[in-house]
């Protein structure tokens, strides 16, 4: 599971809900979450705002610019 999926699920969000916030399809969001497509800068800002309630210490850097952003072992 990717870090993106863990953070999304940890906030009780579905792929559809995040896709709606990004104004894209669920399929397009799924590709981003799986690392098949890149997040735009605007989407990075939206994503961090969506996950802040449960993960207030997460930053754009810690989510998008670390080696474990693609896959984690949990």
C-alpha positions in Angstrom: 0.0 0.0 0.0 1.3 3.4 -0.9 1.8 6.2 1.7 -0.9 8.1 -0.2 -3.4 5.3 0.3 -2.5 5.0 4.0 -3.0 8.7 4.6 -6.2 8.8 2.6 -7.6 5.8 4.4 -6.4 7.1 7.8 -8.6 10.1 7.2 -11.5 7.9 6.3 -11.5 9.2 2.7 -12.4 7.2 -0.4 -10.6 7.6 -3.7 -13.9 9.1 -5.1 -13.8 11.8 -2.4 -10.2 12.7 -3.1 -10.8 12.6 -6.9 -13.7 15.0 -6.4 -11.5 17.4 -4.5 -9.0 17.3 -7.3 -11.8 17.6 -9.9 -10.6 14.4 -11.7 -12.1 10.9 -12.1 -11.6 8.2 -9.6 -9.6 6.3 -12.1 -7.2 9.2 -12.7 -6.7 9.6 -8.9 -6.1 5.8 -8.6 -3.3 6.1 -11.1 -1.7 8.9 -9.1 -2.0 7.0 -5.8 -0.3 4.0 -7.5 2.5 6.1 -8.9 1.5 5.7 -12.5 0.7 9.4 -12.8 2.2 12.5 -11.1 0.4 14.8 -8.7 0.3 18.4 -9.8 1.5 21.1 -7.4 -2.2 22.1 -6.8 -3.1 18.5 -6.1 -0.3 18.2 -3.6 -1.6 21.2 -1.7 -5.2 19.9 -1.8 -4.0 16.4 -0.6 -2.0 17.8 2.4 -5.1 19.8 3.4 -7.3 16.7 3.2 -5.0 14.6 5.4 -4.0 17.3 8.0 -6.9 16.6 10.4 -5.5 13.2 11.3 -1.8 13.7 10.3 -1.1 17.4 11.3 2.7 16.9 11.2 2.7 15.7 7.6 4.1 18.1 5.1 4.2 18.2 1.3 7.9 17.3 1.6 7.3 14.3 3.9 4.6 13.0 1.7 5.8 13.7 -1.8 9.6 13.9 -1.6 10.7 10.9 0.4 11.8 7.5 -0.8 8.9 5.8 1.0 6.2 7.8 -0.9 5.8 5.1 -3.4 5.6 2.0 -1.2 5.7 1.3 2.4 6.1 -2.1 4.1 3.1 -2.0 6.4 
